[in-house]
Amino acid sequence: MNIARHLIPGPVKQRYLDIKKRLDRLELTVRGLETALDAMLVNPKYVPGDDIGFNGQRHRKKIFGDIIANLPVEAIVETGTWIGNTTAYMAQTSEKPVCSCELNARFHAIAKLRLAGIERVQLELNDSRSFLQKLTTGGLVEKCVFFYLDAHWYDDLPLAKEVDLIAAHWKRFIVMIDDFKVSDDPGYEFDDYGNGKTLALPLINEAIAAHQLAAFFPAAAARDETGARRGCVVLASRGELAGKLSQLTSLRPAK
Ligand SMILES: C[S@@+](CC[C@H](N)C(=O)[O-])C[C@H]1O[C@@H](n2cnc3c(N)ncnc32)[C@H](O)[C@@H]1O
């Protein structure tokens, strides 16, 4: 028996776990900065590749391809551009217009340089909530939109508000959330910001119930996925779009 474990008071243990989580997040951010720098040194322009876009995940790319091929998507919106890898991947493989927002001015500037010349891409330096709010006042609300929600890295987590804004203003939409916990497959990585801010179903259950959303997980097991093996969830309003998602072999109902 580990006696020391029982001697550490609960609050101290919790503080240790919180600090560890913050260090993990910091490490991830530093890795993101290093990768951005490497990308600029090696490939200052976007070059497609198996390991580029959707975290280099083969099955995730298949889910995206299936959605584009089988659902009436007219436009794509991404939150969290970073250096534009998934932005460019989505624009080139779907041939749909893609607009993406980024909070960090340095990443936004890098993405603009890397993606200059790629058609149908619009990049904006903005917080995801203001960006989505702005889109609700234009013609895009009438369109069937695929939203890729990937604006998370910091303690301020915009996800719940993003889902709320989308579901409250769009009639036809599909939402894919990256870095999401696949409840029954621990092999998939996910983000956890502490204090109940885990990217998992409980965080969006209220929005799912309020807006009558259907939720799907990847059908492929994490062990068969490639790249960073980040989990995801795909949402759509019940009815036509959810019905079409349920027909895709790359997805399964989320439990
Ligand atoms: C995981 S990265 C995005 C990766 C990118 N979507 C891709 O697939 O290559 C997260 C990005 O979201 C940005 N971000 C974080 N919070 C944000 C917010 N509130 N609004 C917009 N961007 C945000 C971060 O600066 C970071 O560049």
The ligand as an SDF file (V2000), in Angstrom:
LIG
                    3D

 27 29  0  0  0  0  0  0  0  0999 V2000
   -5.5960   23.3790  -32.0930 C   0  0  0  0  0  0  0  0  0  0  0  0
   -5.1710   24.8680  -32.8510 S   0  0  0  0  0  0  0  0  0  0  0  0
   -6.0940   24.8510  -34.3590 C   0  0  0  0  0  0  0  0  0  0  0  0
   -5.5180   23.8810  -35.3900 C   0  0  0  0  0  0  0  0  0  0  0  0
   -6.0920   24.0410  -36.7820 C   0  0  0  0  0  0  0  0  0  0  0  0
   -7.5280   24.1030  -36.7850 N   0  0  0  0  0  0  0  0  0  0  0  0
   -5.6390   22.8660  -37.6160 C   0  0  0  0  0  0  0  0  0  0  0  0
   -6.4060   21.9070  -37.7690 O   0  0  0  0  0  0  0  0  0  0  0  0
   -4.4950   22.9030  -38.0930 O   0  0  0  0  0  0  0  0  0  0  0  0
   -6.0910   25.9960  -31.9220 C   0  0  0  0  0  0  0  0  0  0  0  0
   -6.0090   27.4290  -32.4240 C   0  0  0  0  0  0  0  0  0  0  0  0
   -7.1320   28.1380  -31.9090 O   0  0  0  0  0  0  0  0  0  0  0  0
   -6.7210   29.4400  -31.5720 C   0  0  0  0  0  0  0  0  0  0  0  0
   -7.7080   29.9690  -30.6080 N   0  0  0  0  0  0  0  0  0  0  0  0
   -7.8260   29.7010  -29.2910 C   0  0  0  0  0  0  0  0  0  0  0  0
   -8.8620   30.3600  -28.7470 N   0  0  0  0  0  0  0  0  0  0  0  0
   -9.4400   31.0430  -29.7590 C   0  0  0  0  0  0  0  0  0  0  0  0
  -10.5870   31.8950  -29.8590 C   0  0  0  0  0  0  0  0  0  0  0  0
  -11.3210   32.1940  -28.7830 N   0  0  0  0  0  0  0  0  0  0  0  0
  -10.9160   32.4090  -31.0620 N   0  0  0  0  0  0  0  0  0  0  0  0
  -10.1880   32.1210  -32.1680 C   0  0  0  0  0  0  0  0  0  0  0  0
   -9.0740   31.3140  -32.1340 N   0  0  0  0  0  0  0  0  0  0  0  0
   -8.7200   30.7910  -30.9570 C   0  0  0  0  0  0  0  0  0  0  0  0
   -5.3240   29.2510  -31.0110 C   0  0  0  0  0  0  0  0  0  0  0  0
   -4.5740   30.4380  -31.0340 O   0  0  0  0  0  0  0  0  0  0  0  0
   -4.7580   28.1690  -31.9390 C   0  0  0  0  0  0  0  0  0  0  0  0
   -4.0920   28.7190  -33.0280 O   0  0  0  0  0  0  0  0  0  0  0  0
  1  2  1  0
  2  3  1  0
  2 10  1  0
  3  4  1  0
  4  5  1  0
  5  6  1  0
  5  7  1  0
  7  8  2  0
  7  9  1  0
 10 11  1  0
 11 12  1  0
 11 26  1  0
 12 13  1  0
 13 14  1  0
 13 24  1  0
 14 15  1  0
 14 23  1  0
 15 16  2  0
 16 17  1  0
 17 18  1  0
 17 23  2  0
 18 19  1  0
 18 20  2  0
 20 21  1  0
 21 22  2  0
 22 23  1  0
 24 25  1  0
 24 26  1  0
 26 27  1  0
M  CHG  2   2   1   9  -1
M  END
$$$$
